[in-house]
Amino acid sequence: MLTNDNPLNCKRNREKPYAMVGAGKLTASIWKMENTRNGWNYCFNVFRLNSINGRASQQFTPFDVTDLVKLARVLASTLADDGCLDPQQRHTLINLAADIDRIIRPTE
């Protein structure tokens, strides 16, 4: 199993997130931590921001599904662009981002 596949290896500390990305009302914080034995660990969370009061929630609605797909595309691109992933995993995320692009922006 790759290090990045095990969420238990990604213990968030008091460090600030490496990056924050979003799509629509959804936002994700990404943490990147060096692991001296296995390279880098990445973790992220996803939350929804209320546009009226700015509160964060992890409860989603059917209207959020489109933004979830778009956020998956942004996450895949951001993680792949960092360059610290295993080459196979990086390639998989690049392909995923391209596939999502074709779904959300079909050519005419």
C-alpha positions in Angstrom: 0.0 0.0 0.0 1.3 3.5 -0.9 1.8 5.9 2.0 -0.7 8.3 0.6 -3.4 5.7 0.6 -3.4 5.3 4.4 -5.2 8.2 6.2 -3.8 7.1 9.5 -0.3 8.1 8.2 -1.5 11.6 7.8 -1.8 13.1 11.2 -2.6 16.8 11.0 -0.7 18.9 13.4 -1.0 22.6 14.1 0.7 23.4 10.8 -1.2 25.5 8.4 -2.6 23.8 5.3 -0.2 23.6 2.3 -3.0 24.9 0.1 -6.7 25.7 0.1 -8.8 25.1 -3.1 -12.4 25.5 -3.9 -15.3 25.0 -6.4 -18.6 26.8 -5.9 -19.6 26.7 -2.2 -17.1 23.9 -1.5 -13.6 24.3 -0.1 -10.8 21.8 0.7 -7.7 22.3 2.9 -4.7 20.3 1.8 -1.9 19.3 4.2 1.5 18.1 3.1 3.8 16.6 5.6 7.2 15.1 5.1 7.6 11.5 6.2 11.3 10.7 6.7 10.8 7.0 5.8 8.3 7.3 2.9 8.5 10.7 1.3 5.4 12.9 1.6 1.9 12.4 3.0 -1.0 14.4 1.7 -4.4 14.8 3.4 -7.4 17.0 2.7 -10.8 17.7 4.0 -13.9 19.1 2.3 -16.4 21.5 3.7 -19.2 23.7 2.5 -19.3 27.4 3.2 -22.6 29.1 4.0 -22.7 32.2 1.8 -24.9 34.1 4.3 -23.0 33.6 7.5 -19.7 32.1 6.4 -20.0 29.1 8.6 -18.4 25.8 7.5 -20.3 22.5 7.4 -19.7 19.0 6.2 -23.3 18.5 5.3 -24.0 18.6 1.6 -27.1 18.9 -0.6 -27.9 17.5 -4.0 -27.0 20.9 -5.4 -23.4 20.4 -4.2 -22.8 17.3 -6.3 -21.7 19.3 -9.4 -19.3 21.3 -7.2 -18.0 18.1 -5.7 -17.0 16.9 -9.2 -15.4 20.2 -9.9 -13.6 20.2 -6.6 -12.3 16.7 -7.3 -10.8 18.1 -10.5 -9.1 20.9 -8.7 -7.8 18.6 -6.0 -6.4 16.2 -8.6 -4.6 18.9 -10.5 -3.2 20.6 -7.3 -1.9 17.4 -5.9 -0.4 16.3 -9.3 1.2 19.7 -9.9 3.0 19.6 -6.6 5.4 17.0 -7.9 6.1 15.0 -4.7 3.7 12.2 -5.5 4.8 8.8 -6.7 4.9 9.0 -10.6 2.1 6.4 -11.1 -0.2 8.2 -8.6 0.7 11.6 -10.2 -0.1 10.2 -13.7 -3.4 8.8 -12.4 -4.4 12.2 -11.0 -3.5 14.0 -14.2 -5.6 11.6 -16.2 -8.5 12.0 -13.7 -8.4 15.8 -14.0 -8.4 15.5 -17.8 -11.4 13.1 -17.7 -13.3 15.4 -15.5 -12.6 18.3 -17.8 -14.1 16.4 -20.7 -17.2 15.7 -18.6 -17.8 19.3 -17.3 -16.6 21.0 -20.5 -17.6 18.8 -23.4 -16.3 19.8 -26.8 -18.8 21.0 -29.2 
